[in-house]
Amino acid sequence: MAAAAGGVVGGVAAGVAAGAPADAAGPAVRLDGLRFVSLSHVNDPATTNVFPGDPPFTLETIATIPEDGYFLQFVREGEHTGTHWGAPGHFNTGEPLADQLDPADLFLPAVKIDVRDKCRHRPDYAVSIEDIKDWERTHGRIPNESAVIIWTGWDALWGTSAYPNQDADGVLHQPGFAIPTVQWLIDTGRLGYRGATGTDTFSPDVGTDETYTVSKLVYQRHRISLEILANLAALPATGAWILAGGHINRDGAGSTALIFGIIPPGTRA
């Protein structure tokens, strides 16, 4: 009982600590030793950038403590407003929607690939297979069924017109994954059946690609996409896990979400 109260667990937590599969054997890890960081922006109508064509985001106070005895707001937004995750059926008919996913699809080992230097002066940069291999030469192979997160530096632009970075024709200019890179991540198992891509931009696609080819590749089987991530400086390059929360709508395309980075003891960003 004392061990349980202290949050001592084996199996899953051991996998968290080692970046290993969730059922891997290993020493117990105390749950109270895990560190949580938020990877989500606060949704604020004054600052939240909305993807072109998505519904406006508003908050309306509908009850106050002086008048009603409680405080409550009415939220109007799309399912992908602000930091969010998308379900496979968001882009592919017949693939699982939010209420058809498994809890394990939202809890994944995470790697962060820092491409800020390459994106700083190249807003249409496409992260290449070689970029991934360069990262692996330093940090080791990406575990199968991981959340592969690119840190482009776009999180620092949130709440400004520089975030969508639209040109005179309304075309977005944001970095993303190259199409061959995502195909390679899938084919080699790094994304696998229930992996994810992640980014601090609107989408895993390069902004200029209006065919959404990368999204269509990612959004298959039980793979998800984590988008508009924040606070990526706090996420280590390897060793952490991500937990994607949010509400589950019937036949939902995903959810606005509080996405946590879960960092085991001894792991530093």
C-alpha positions as CSV (number, residue, x, y, z in Angstrom):
1,M,0.0,0.0,0.0
2,A,2.8,2.4,0.8
3,A,4.5,1.7,-2.5
4,A,1.2,2.3,-4.3
5,A,0.6,5.5,-2.5
6,G,4.0,6.7,-3.4
7,G,3.3,6.1,-7.0
8,V,5.7,3.3,-7.7
9,V,4.9,1.5,-10.9
10,G,6.7,-0.8,-13.3
11,G,6.1,-1.7,-16.9
12,V,4.5,1.4,-18.4
13,A,6.5,3.9,-16.4
14,A,9.7,1.9,-17.0
15,G,9.0,2.3,-20.7
16,V,8.5,6.0,-20.2
17,A,11.9,6.3,-18.5
18,A,13.7,4.3,-21.1
19,G,11.8,5.4,-24.2
20,A,11.0,1.7,-24.7
21,P,7.7,0.0,-25.6
22,A,5.1,0.4,-22.9
23,D,5.1,-3.2,-21.9
24,A,8.9,-3.4,-21.6
25,A,10.3,-4.8,-18.3
26,G,12.5,-2.6,-16.2
27,P,12.9,-1.0,-12.8
28,A,10.0,0.8,-11.2
29,V,9.7,4.5,-11.6
30,R,7.9,6.7,-9.1
31,L,5.1,8.6,-10.8
32,D,5.7,11.6,-8.5
33,G,9.2,11.8,-10.1
34,L,7.8,12.6,-13.5
35,R,7.9,16.2,-14.7
36,F,5.0,17.6,-16.8
37,V,5.3,20.5,-19.2
38,S,2.5,22.1,-21.2
39,L,3.0,22.1,-24.9
40,S,-0.2,24.1,-25.6
41,H,-0.9,27.8,-26.2
42,V,-3.6,29.5,-24.2
43,N,-6.6,30.0,-26.4
44,D,-7.3,33.8,-26.4
45,P,-9.5,35.5,-29.0
46,A,-7.1,38.4,-28.9
47,T,-4.1,36.4,-29.9
48,T,-5.2,33.0,-31.4
49,N,-4.2,32.6,-35.0
50,V,-6.9,30.8,-37.0
51,F,-6.1,28.7,-40.1
52,P,-7.5,30.5,-43.1
53,G,-11.1,29.4,-43.7
54,D,-11.6,28.0,-40.3
55,P,-14.5,29.4,-38.1
56,P,-13.6,32.5,-36.0
57,F,-12.8,31.8,-32.3
58,T,-14.8,33.7,-29.7
59,L,-15.5,33.5,-26.0
60,E,-18.7,34.9,-24.6
61,T,-19.5,35.3,-20.9
62,I,-22.9,33.8,-20.3
63,A,-22.9,33.6,-16.5
64,T,-21.3,35.6,-13.8
65,I,-20.9,35.0,-10.1
66,P,-22.7,38.2,-9.0
67,E,-25.7,37.5,-11.2
68,D,-25.8,33.7,-11.5
69,G,-23.7,32.3,-8.7
70,Y,-21.1,30.9,-11.1
71,F,-18.9,31.9,-14.0
72,L,-19.2,30.3,-17.4
73,Q,-18.2,31.1,-21.0
74,F,-19.7,30.0,-24.3
75,V,-16.9,28.8,-26.7
76,R,-17.2,29.0,-30.4
77,E,-14.4,27.4,-32.3
78,G,-13.4,24.7,-34.8
79,E,-12.1,21.4,-33.6
80,H,-8.6,22.5,-34.6
81,T,-8.5,25.9,-33.1
82,G,-5.2,26.6,-31.3
83,T,-3.0,23.7,-30.1
84,H,-4.7,20.5,-31.2
85,W,-4.4,17.0,-32.4
86,G,-6.1,15.6,-35.5
87,A,-7.6,12.2,-36.1
88,P,-6.9,10.1,-39.2
89,G,-10.5,10.8,-40.6
90,H,-9.6,14.5,-40.7
91,F,-8.2,13.9,-44.2
92,N,-9.0,10.4,-45.2
93,T,-12.5,9.0,-45.6
94,G,-13.0,5.7,-43.7
95,E,-10.1,6.2,-41.4
96,P,-10.7,6.5,-37.6
97,L,-12.3,9.7,-36.2
98,A,-11.7,11.0,-32.7
99,D,-14.2,8.8,-30.9
100,Q,-12.8,5.7,-32.7
101,L,-9.2,6.0,-31.5
102,D,-7.7,4.1,-28.6
103,P,-6.3,5.9,-25.5
104,A,-2.8,4.5,-26.4
105,D,-3.0,6.5,-29.6
106,L,-2.7,9.7,-27.5
107,F,0.3,8.6,-25.4
108,L,3.5,8.2,-27.4
109,P,7.3,8.4,-27.0
110,A,8.4,11.8,-28.3
111,V,11.5,13.0,-30.1
112,K,12.1,16.7,-30.9
113,I,14.1,17.7,-33.9
114,D,15.4,21.2,-33.8
115,V,15.4,22.7,-37.3
116,R,15.1,26.4,-36.3
117,D,18.4,27.4,-37.9
118,K,17.3,25.9,-41.2
119,C,13.8,27.6,-41.1
120,R,14.9,31.0,-39.8
121,H,15.5,32.4,-43.3
122,R,13.7,29.7,-45.3
123,P,10.0,29.8,-44.3
124,D,9.1,27.1,-46.9
125,Y,11.8,24.7,-45.6
126,A,10.9,21.0,-45.9
127,V,12.5,18.8,-43.3
128,S,14.4,16.1,-45.1
129,I,15.3,12.5,-44.5
130,E,18.9,13.6,-44.1
131,D,17.8,16.0,-41.3
132,I,16.3,13.0,-39.5
133,K,19.4,10.9,-40.0
134,D,21.6,13.7,-38.8
135,W,19.5,13.9,-35.6
136,E,19.7,10.1,-35.2
137,R,23.5,10.2,-35.5
138,T,23.5,12.2,-32.3
139,H,20.5,10.8,-30.4
140,G,20.1,7.3,-31.7
141,R,17.3,5.7,-33.8
142,I,13.8,7.1,-33.3
143,P,11.7,4.5,-31.5
144,N,8.9,2.9,-33.5
145,E,5.5,4.5,-33.2
146,S,6.9,7.8,-31.9
147,A,5.7,11.3,-32.0
148,V,8.2,12.9,-34.3
149,I,8.1,16.6,-33.5
150,I,9.9,19.3,-35.5
151,W,10.7,22.6,-33.7
152,T,10.7,25.2,-36.5
153,G,10.7,28.3,-34.2
154,W,7.2,29.2,-35.3
155,D,6.0,28.9,-31.7
156,A,7.7,32.3,-31.0
157,L,5.6,34.0,-33.7
158,W,2.2,32.9,-32.2
159,G,-0.3,35.7,-31.9
160,T,1.2,37.8,-34.7
161,S,0.6,38.1,-38.4
162,A,4.1,36.6,-38.9
163,Y,2.7,33.2,-37.7
164,P,0.5,32.4,-40.8
165,N,3.0,34.4,-42.8
166,Q,0.7,34.8,-45.8
167,D,1.8,36.5,-49.0
168,A,-0.2,38.9,-51.1
169,D,-2.1,35.9,-52.7
170,G,-3.0,34.5,-49.3
171,V,-0.6,31.6,-49.5
172,L,0.9,30.4,-46.2
173,H,4.6,30.3,-45.8
174,Q,5.5,27.9,-43.0
175,P,8.0,25.0,-42.7
176,G,6.9,21.4,-42.6
177,F,7.9,17.8,-43.4
178,A,9.0,16.9,-46.9
179,I,6.8,14.3,-48.5
180,P,9.5,11.7,-48.9
181,T,10.5,12.2,-45.2
182,V,7.1,11.3,-43.9
183,Q,6.9,8.3,-46.3
184,W,10.3,7.1,-45.0
185,L,9.2,7.5,-41.4
186,I,6.1,5.4,-42.1
187,D,7.9,2.8,-44.1
188,T,10.6,2.3,-41.5
189,G,8.2,2.0,-38.6
190,R,9.2,5.2,-36.9
191,L,5.7,6.4,-37.2
192,G,4.2,3.0,-37.6
193,Y,0.6,2.1,-36.8
194,R,0.0,4.7,-34.0
195,G,2.8,7.3,-34.3
196,A,2.4,11.0,-34.8
197,T,4.0,14.0,-36.4
198,G,4.2,17.2,-34.4
199,T,5.0,20.8,-35.2
200,D,4.7,24.3,-33.9
201,T,3.1,25.4,-37.2
202,F,-0.5,25.0,-38.5
203,S,0.3,21.7,-40.2
204,P,2.9,19.0,-40.9
205,D,2.7,20.1,-44.6
206,V,4.9,22.9,-45.9
207,G,2.5,25.9,-46.0
208,T,2.7,26.3,-49.8
209,D,1.6,22.7,-50.4
210,E,-2.2,23.1,-50.8
211,T,-2.5,19.4,-51.8
212,Y,-1.9,18.4,-48.1
213,T,0.0,15.3,-49.2
214,V,1.9,15.0,-46.0
215,S,-1.3,15.2,-43.9
216,K,-2.9,12.5,-46.1
217,L,0.1,10.2,-45.4
218,V,0.2,10.9,-41.7
219,Y,-3.6,10.6,-41.2
220,Q,-3.9,6.8,-41.8
221,R,-4.4,3.8,-39.5
222,H,-4.2,5.2,-35.9
223,R,-1.6,7.9,-36.5
224,I,-2.4,11.5,-35.4
225,S,-0.9,14.9,-36.0
226,L,0.0,17.3,-33.2
227,E,-0.2,20.9,-34.4
228,I,0.5,24.5,-33.2
229,L,2.6,23.1,-30.3
230,A,4.1,25.6,-27.8
231,N,6.9,25.7,-25.3
232,L,9.1,23.3,-27.3
233,A,12.2,24.6,-25.6
234,A,11.0,22.6,-22.5
235,L,10.8,19.3,-24.3
236,P,14.0,17.2,-24.5
237,A,15.3,15.9,-27.8
238,T,14.6,12.4,-26.6
239,G,13.4,10.5,-23.6
240,A,10.1,12.2,-23.0
241,W,6.5,11.1,-23.9
242,I,3.6,13.1,-25.0
243,L,0.0,12.9,-23.7
244,A,-2.7,14.5,-25.8
245,G,-5.8,15.5,-24.0
246,G,-9.0,17.3,-25.1
247,H,-12.6,16.5,-25.4
248,I,-13.9,13.7,-27.8
249,N,-16.6,14.7,-30.1
250,R,-18.8,12.1,-31.8
251,D,-17.2,11.7,-35.3
252,G,-14.7,14.4,-34.4
253,A,-11.8,15.5,-36.6
254,G,-9.7,15.8,-33.5
255,S,-9.7,18.2,-30.6
256,T,-8.4,21.4,-29.3
257,A,-6.0,20.1,-26.6
258,L,-3.9,20.4,-23.6
259,I,-0.8,18.4,-24.8
260,F,1.6,17.5,-22.1
261,G,5.3,16.6,-22.4
262,I,6.0,13.9,-19.7
263,I,9.7,14.0,-18.7
264,P,11.3,11.2,-16.6
265,P,13.8,11.9,-13.8
266,G,17.2,12.8,-15.1
267,T,16.1,13.8,-18.5
268,R,16.8,17.4,-19.4
269,A,15.7,19.6,-22.3
